[in-house]
């Protein structure tokens, strides 16, 4: 869809500003949906890693809803800027900072929740290593993307769609696809981790 818009509807050098706003909103929605899908998979894995602890579940739900709330509130505001004839925004709305902060808060929290299960990681169980490995590289990629793009957009006060949306959406798509291809049976993972945790306690008592 994006390629069609770029090479057809938005291929001129005098694109109306309202069309630019619609295009930016479309790409923001696409990016937010991808991040939400990615986060939901990671959160389910972390939830299983904590043996479906209700407190962890409530915290993860709070994080997820909070990020969706930020998207809904600040998404429309972020496109309320001036655009040139080729749909590059001539300024960056301050709301992008909230986007960046919410994503960082979510992924750092997931990283911490994974790290506290270090005792299971030390046992070098393949499925636990898979969960921690995927979580680590996704956190690194997502946080790095926002750490680079957001400051550049604010300092330069210009947003080029192919940089702000094109590359991140492509990278997030690959990350989401990779996680779905290495899907884990969360029910079996929870049971396995419970048994593993029980065995670990018994060995410590012995």
C-alpha positions, 0 to 999 in steps of 0.5 A: 500500500505504501509503495502504491501511494508513493509512486502514484498518489504522492508522486508529484512535488505539490502534494496537498498538505491534507494528503501528507497528514493522512499518509503520515497517520497511515504510517503511524498506525502501521508502526503502532500495530506492528509494535503492539503485535511485537510487544504482545508476543514478548509479554506473553513469553515473559508472563510464561517465564514468570509462571503466569504470576498474576502480579506480572500479568497485571503489570504487563497489561498496564504497560501494554494499555499505557502504550496503546493510550500514548499511541491514541492520544499523541498519534493524531497530534504528531502529524499536526505540523507543516509539510512541504510539497514532497510530504517531508514535515518541516518541523517535528511535534514534541509528542514524539518524545512521549512515543519514544518514552513509552516504547523505552519504558515497555522494553526496558521493563521486559528486559528487567523482568527477563533478567530477574529470572537469571537463575533459570538462564544459568541452567542453560535450558534451550527454551529459556535461552530462546525466550531471553535471546529473542527478548534481548535482541528485540529490545536492543533493536527497538530501543536503538531505532527510537534512540537514533530517530527521535533525537535526529528528528527533534534536532533537525526539526524535519521528518522524512517519511522514508527514514522515520517510517520506512526503515523502522516499519521494515525492521519491525516487520522482520522482527515480528515475523521472526518471533511468530516463526519461532513460536513457543507453546506457552502452556507447555512452557509454563508447566515446564518452568514450574517443574524446573523451579520446583526441582531447583528448590528441592536441590537447594534444600537437599 
